[in-house]
Structures are given as C-alpha cells and as structure tokens.
C-alpha cells in the first residue's frame, strides 16, 4: 500500500465529519476514500473495495464504533482501523484494542499530530493518544501466546492449524471449501493478530504454545 493512503471517515456528526475530511485532503500523503454517517453506511462503502485506513467514531447512534469494528473484522476487512473519539474512558480503550483496532486517538488531538499518527498506523504501528496510553498496561502483553490464540475466531483457528501443517492457501481453500481470496484475508488477519512477520513465524509460535 503506497502513498497516497486512502481514508474512509466514519462519524455521525456531519459538521465534524466534514472537518476531518478537509483535514485528510489537506495532506498530499492521503486521499479521501469516502465518508459515512453510520456503521451500516461504512460497511456498504467498502463492499467492493477497501480503503487503507478507516477512521472510526466510537459513540455513534445505533451501530456503535465497537459494533462497527467487530463487524468489519468479521467481514475480513484488513484496512487499518483507527478510532477517533472524545472518550478517554479506560474501559473503552481496552475494549477497542482487544477488538482489533490499530489505534485509539482523541478528538482533541492537534491536526498535524493526527495526520502523523495515521501515517504511523500505515507503517504498522499501533497509535494511541498519550493521555490514554497508560491504560494499555492493563492489557496482557499483545504477544502473549494464550491471549493471541483466545482472540481468534473458530475459522481463523482452523486456518492456522492448516498453515502450521505447511499447507498453501490453495490447499486450504480446497480443504475448507472456501475461496483462495478468503483464505488470504484470514491469513492476513492471523499475521496481524499474532504480530508475526511471516507464515513460518506464526506456525512456529502456534506449534510451541
């Protein structure tokens, strides 16, 4: 994923959403993929194509940011998902990071810093506002084997077992009667969740649990 990075802005406040969109387009490293006023609209917007980053509000009416995040990850979306919210509550931060978000930023973040954090997210870093960073110490270490495995869906675990046996994506797709593209998406998610750089590293960690 090269520059410019495409961004989908999801926020149920039209005025605020417009401001964030203008900020995104003011930096040549970004391009606006689109905007959505609800979680359902966000899911519709990415049916055919995924943005590089989804900037997601937490406290939306109806389908909350957490609901939307869970739905996106269940759909196999591999975009970097960064929460942008006014909430600095410890339980929100922990819940969101556990659900697989790539970042948690507060809406009072300086505009330039926000753009910088989004670039960091695209480099594979988890981006957290400084004032809520301490809450992450409450979480188990992200690379803890048991914690990592307990966060996998049944399908991901099934695919991980096949990867550990050395099977290729094509072999796994034939075995589980799903498309090769679907297998590829699951493997991407497994690598992200397990903080592994390769299939081999992931398989070794799984076999050594």
C-alpha positions, 0 to 999 in steps of 0.5 A: 500500500503506497502513498497516497493512503486512502481514508474512509471517515466514519462519524455521525456528526456531519459538521465534524465529519466534514472537518476531518475530511478537509483535514485528510485532503489537506495532506498530499500523503492521503486521499479521501476514500469516502465518508459515512454517517453510520456503521451500516453506511461504512460497511456498504462503502467498502463492499467492493473495495477497501480503503487503507485506513478507516477512521472510526467514531466510537459513540455513534447512534445505533451501530456503535464504533465497537459494533462497527469494528467487530463487524468489519473484522468479521467481514475480513476487512484488513484496512487499518482501523483507527478510532477517533473519539472524545472518550478517554474512558479506560474501559473503552480503550481496552475494549477497542484494542482487544477488538482489533483496532490499530489505534485509539486517538482523541478528538482533541488531538492537534491536526498535524499530530493526527495526520502523523499518527495515521501515517504511523498506523500505515507503517504498522504501528499501533497509535494511541493518544498519550493521555490514554496510553497508560491504560494499555498496561492493563492489557496482557502483553499483545504477544502473549501466546494464550491471549493471541490464540483466545482472540481468534475466531473458530475459522481463523483457528482452523486456518492456522492449524492448516498453515502450521501443517505447511499447507498453501492457501490453495490447499486450504481453500480446497480443504475448507471449501472456501475461496483462495481470496478468503483464505488470504484475508484470514491469513492476513488477519492471523499475521496481524493478530499474532504480530508475526512477520511471516507464515513460518513465524506464526506456525512456529509460535502456534506449534510451541504454545 
